[in-house]
Amino acid sequence: MTIDRLGRLLEFLKNEPNDPFLKYALATEYLRLNNTEEALRFYLDLVDKHTDYIGTYYHLGKLYEQLERQNDALKTYEQGIEIAKRIKDQHALSELLGVYNSLQDEMED
C-alpha cells in the first residue's frame, strides 16, 4: 500500500513538477519509508524553490536533528522563523521558536 502511495505521488509530480504540496508529500512519504536521503532531497528542493512553504522548515530541521546535524537544524529553524515572521504565520513561528529553543538548550547541556 505504501509503495502504491509513493508511486501515485511520483506520477502526480510528473504532471505537476512545481507543486510544493506534492514535493512535501513525497518528502513525508520517503521519511515513512526510512529513505532519509530522498526525503532530504525533496525538503531541500522546497527550501530552495518554495521558500514560503513554511511547514518545510520544521520537518527539515527535525530530519537534520535525526541525522545528528544539529547546526544545520538550528540554521533551518532560524530561516523558518524569519519567513514565518515575514508571512505573519504565528502558528508556524511559535512551533519553530519552540524547537529552536529546545535544541539550543540541548546543545548547551
Contact map, one row per residue, 1 for C-alpha under 8 A:
1111100000000000000000000000000000000000000000000000000000000000000000000000000000000000000000000000000000000
1111110000000000000000000000000000000000000000000000000000000000000000000000000000000000000000000000000000000
1111111000000000000000000000000000000000000000000000000000000000000000000000000000000000000000000000000000000
1111111100000000000000000000000000000000000000000000000000000000000000000000000000000000000000000000000000000
1111111110000000000000000000000000000000000000000000000000000000000000000000000000000000000000000000000000000
0111111111000000000000000100110000000000000000000000000000000000000000000000000000000000000000000000000000000
0011111111100000000000000000000000000000000000000000000000000000000000000000000000000000000000000000000000000
0001111111110000000000000000000000000000000000000000000000000000000000000000000000000000000000000000000000000
0000111111111000000001001100000000000000000000000000000000000000000000000000000000000000000000000000000000000
0000011111111100000000000100000000000000000000000000000000000000000000000000000000000000000000000000000000000
0000001111111110000000000000000000000000000000000000000000000000000000000000000000000000000000000000000000000
0000000111111111000001000000000000000000000000000000000000000000000000000000000000000000000000000000000000000
0000000011111111111001100000000000000000000000000000000000000000000000000000000000000000000000000000000000000
0000000001111111100000000000000000000000000000000000000000000000000000000000000000000000000000000000000000000
0000000000111111100000000000000000000000000000000000000000000000000000000000000000000000000000000000000000000
0000000000011111111000000000000000000000000000000000000000000000000000000000000000000000000000000000000000000
0000000000001111111000000000000000000000000000000000000000000000000000000000000000000000000000000000000000000
0000000000001001111100000000000000000000000000000000000000000000000000000000000000000000000000000000000000000
0000000000001001111111100000000000000000000000000000000000000000000000000000000000000000000000000000000000000
0000000000000000011111110000000000000000000001000100100000000000000000000000000000000000000000000000000000000
0000000000000000001111111000000000000000000000000000000000000000000000000000000000000000000000000000000000000
0000000010011000001111111100000000000000000000000000000000000000000000000000000000000000000000000000000000000
0000000000001000001111111110000000000000011001000000000000000000000000000000000000000000000000000000000000000
0000000000000000000111111111000000000000011001000000000100000000000000000000000000000000000000000000000000000
0000000010000000000011111111100000000000000000000000000000000000000000000000000000000000000000000000000000000
0000010011000000000001111111110000000010010000000000000000000000000000000000000000000000000000000000000000000
0000000000000000000000111111111000000111111000000000000000000000000000000000000000000000000000000000000000000
0000000000000000000000011111111100000010000000000000000000000000000000000000000000000000000000000000000000000
0000010000000000000000001111111110000010000000000000000000000000000000000000000000000000000000000000000000000
0000010000000000000000000111111111110110000000000000000000000000000000000000000000000000000000000000000000000
0000000000000000000000000011111111110010000000000000000000000000000000000000000000000000000000000000000000000
0000000000000000000000000001111111100000000000000000000000000000000000000000000000000000000000000000000000000
0000000000000000000000000000111111100000000000000000000000000000000000000000000000000000000000000000000000000
0000000000000000000000000000011111110000000000000000000000000000000000000000000000000000000000000000000000000
0000000000000000000000000000011111111110000000000000000000000000000000000000000000000000000000000000000000000
0000000000000000000000000000011001111111000000000000000000000010000000000000000000000000000000000000000000000
0000000000000000000000000000000000111111100000000000000000000000000000000000000000000000000000000000000000000
0000000000000000000000000010010000111111110000000000000000000000000000000000000000000000000000000000000000000
0000000000000000000000000111111000111111111000000000000000000000000000000000000000000000000000000000000000000
0000000000000000000000000010000000011111111100000000000000010010000000000000000000000000000000000000000000000
0000000000000000000000000010000000001111111110000000000000000000000000000000000000000000000000000000000000000
0000000000000000000000110110000000000111111111000000000000000000000000000000000000000000000000000000000000000
0000000000000000000000110010000000000011111111100000000100010000000000000000000000000000000000000000000000000
0000000000000000000000000000000000000001111111110000000000010000000000000000000000000000000000000000000000000
0000000000000000000000000000000000000000111111111100000000000000000000000000000000000000000000000000000000000
0000000000000000000100110000000000000000011111111110100100000000000000000000000000000000000000000000000000000
0000000000000000000000000000000000000000001111111110100110000000000000000000000000000000000000000000000000000
0000000000000000000000000000000000000000000111111110000000000000000000000000000000000000000000000000000000000
0000000000000000000000000000000000000000000011111110000000000000000000000000000000000000000000000000000000000
0000000000000000000100000000000000000000000011111111100000000000000000000000000000000000000000000000000000000
0000000000000000000000000000000000000000000001111111110000000000000000000000000000100000000000000000000000000
0000000000000000000000000000000000000000000000000111110000000000000000000000000000100010000000000000000000000
0000000000000000000100000000000000000000000001100111111100000000000000000000000000000000000000000000000000000
0000000000000000000000000000000000000000000000000011111111000000000000000000000100110000000100000000000000000
0000000000000000000000000000000000000000000000000000111111100000000000000000000000000000000100000000000000000
0000000000000000000000010000000000000000001001100000111111110000000000000000000000000000000000000000000000000
0000000000000000000000000000000000000000000000100000011111111000000000000001101100000000000000010000000000000
0000000000000000000000000000000000000000000000000000011111111100000000000001100100000000000000110010000000000
0000000000000000000000000000000000000000000000000000001111111110000000000000000000000000000000000000000000000
0000000000000000000000000000000000000001001100000000000111111111000000001001000000000000000000000000000000000
0000000000000000000000000000000000000000000000000000000011111111100000011101100000000000000000000000000000000
0000000000000000000000000000000000000000000000000000000001111111110000001000000000000000000000000000000000000
0000000000000000000000000000000000010001000000000000000000111111111000001000000000000000000000000000000000000
0000000000000000000000000000000000000000000000000000000000011111111111011000000000000000000000000000000000000
0000000000000000000000000000000000000000000000000000000000001111111111001000000000000000000000000000000000000
0000000000000000000000000000000000000000000000000000000000000111111110000000000000000000000000000000000000000
0000000000000000000000000000000000000000000000000000000000000011111110000000000000000000000000000000000000000
0000000000000000000000000000000000000000000000000000000000000001111111000000000000000000000000000000000000000
0000000000000000000000000000000000000000000000000000000000000001111111111000000000000000000000000000000000000
0000000000000000000000000000000000000000000000000000000000000001100111111100000000000000000000000000001000000
0000000000000000000000000000000000000000000000000000000000000000000011111110000000000000000000000000000000000
0000000000000000000000000000000000000000000000000000000000001001000011111111000000000000000000000000000000000
0000000000000000000000000000000000000000000000000000000000011111100011111111100000000000000000000000000000000
0000000000000000000000000000000000000000000000000000000000001000000001111111110000000000000000000001001100000
0000000000000000000000000000000000000000000000000000000000000000000000111111111000000000000000000000000000000
0000000000000000000000000000000000000000000000000000000011011000000000011111111100000000000000000000000000000
0000000000000000000000000000000000000000000000000000000011001000000000001111111110000000000000011011000000000
0000000000000000000000000000000000000000000000000000000000000000000000000111111111000000000000010001000000000
0000000000000000000000000000000000000000000000000000000010000000000000000011111111100000000000000000000000000
0000000000000000000000000000000000000000000000000000010011000000000000000001111111110000000010010000000000000
0000000000000000000000000000000000000000000000000000000000000000000000000000111111111000000110011000000000000
0000000000000000000000000000000000000000000000000000000000000000000000000000011111111100000000000000000000000
0000000000000000000000000000000000000000000000000011010000000000000000000000001111111110000000000000000000000
0000000000000000000000000000000000000000000000000000010000000000000000000000000111111111110110000000000000000
0000000000000000000000000000000000000000000000000000000000000000000000000000000011111111110010000000000000000
0000000000000000000000000000000000000000000000000000000000000000000000000000000001111111100000000000000000000
0000000000000000000000000000000000000000000000000001000000000000000000000000000000111111100000000000000000000
0000000000000000000000000000000000000000000000000000000000000000000000000000000000011111110000000000000000000
0000000000000000000000000000000000000000000000000000000000000000000000000000000000011111111110000000000000000
0000000000000000000000000000000000000000000000000000000000000000000000000000000000011001111111000000000000000
0000000000000000000000000000000000000000000000000000000000000000000000000000000000000000111111100000000000000
0000000000000000000000000000000000000000000000000000011000000000000000000000000010010000111111110000000000000
0000000000000000000000000000000000000000000000000000000000000000000000000000000110011000111111111000000000000
0000000000000000000000000000000000000000000000000000000000000000000000000000000000000000011111111100000000000
0000000000000000000000000000000000000000000000000000000001000000000000000000000000000000001111111110000000000
0000000000000000000000000000000000000000000000000000000011000000000000000000110110000000000111111111000000000
0000000000000000000000000000000000000000000000000000000000000000000000000000100010000000000011111111100000000
0000000000000000000000000000000000000000000000000000000000000000000000000000000000000000000001111111110000000
0000000000000000000000000000000000000000000000000000000001000000000000000000100000000000000000111111111000000
0000000000000000000000000000000000000000000000000000000000000000000000000100110000000000000000011111111100000
0000000000000000000000000000000000000000000000000000000000000000000000000000000000000000000000001111111110000
0000000000000000000000000000000000000000000000000000000000000000000000000000000000000000000000000111111111000
0000000000000000000000000000000000000000000000000000000000000000000001000100000000000000000000000011111111100
0000000000000000000000000000000000000000000000000000000000000000000000000100000000000000000000000001111111110
0000000000000000000000000000000000000000000000000000000000000000000000000000000000000000000000000000111111111
0000000000000000000000000000000000000000000000000000000000000000000000000000000000000000000000000000011111111
0000000000000000000000000000000000000000000000000000000000000000000000000000000000000000000000000000001111111
0000000000000000000000000000000000000000000000000000000000000000000000000000000000000000000000000000000111111
0000000000000000000000000000000000000000000000000000000000000000000000000000000000000000000000000000000011111
